[in-house]
Amino acid sequence: GEWIRTSLARRPMSVLPVTAEIVLGAGQLAGFAPADPLDRLVVATALAHRIPLVSCDAAIIHAGLVPVVW
């Protein structure tokens, strides 16, 4: 918790909620089976908000489901 508060104080940013739409979308990502199941939520959140991800995760990049900046 302290790390999150400190990070937000240093660089203001928005923390996006995990909504029912995002959870349902994560379950429908066809052909995307990352090693870390939470990556499905990350990708679904980016898709729901129509934003690119900053990531070097090979599985996310190669899935091609969301624009990735790295």
N, C-alpha and C positions, 0 to 999 in steps of 0.2 A: 504494500500500500504506500509506503513512504517513497519508494522509487517512482511510482506513478505520480504522486503529488509533486515531487521534486522535478520530474521531467516536464509536467504540465506547467509548472511555474517558470521553468527556463525557456521553454518554447511553447507558447500557447497553441493549442490544436483542439480539434473537436474529437470527442470520443463517441463513436457511433454505437447505438444500441443493437443488440441481437434481437431482431423481431421474429415473430412467427413466420412472416414471409421469407426471411433470410434462412431460417432453419428448414423450411420446406424446400426452398431453392437449393440448399446444400445437399439435400437428399436426392435431388433430381439432376445432378451434374453427371451426365452420361459420359462414360469413358474416362473418368477422373478418379483414380484410386491412390491418393497420396499416402506415404508412410505415416504421416501425422494427420489423423482424422480432423483436427481443428483447421487444417488448411482448407478443407471444404467450406467451413464457415467464413474464412478470410476471403476466399474467391466469391462465394455467394454474396457477401457484404459488398464487395467491390462491384459486382454485377448489379445489385439492387440500387446502389447509389450512383451507378454509371461513372465510376472513377477508376483510374489505373492503379496498379499496385507497384510499390517499390520493393523489389524482391530479386534474389539471385537463386531462388529455389527452382531447381531444374524441372521438377514435376509440374509446377505451376506454369513455368515458361513454356514447356513442351505441350501442355494441354491446349494452349491457345484459346482459352475460354475468356480471358480478360487481358486488356493491354497491360504489359509489364514494363516498367522503367527500371533500368539498372545500368 
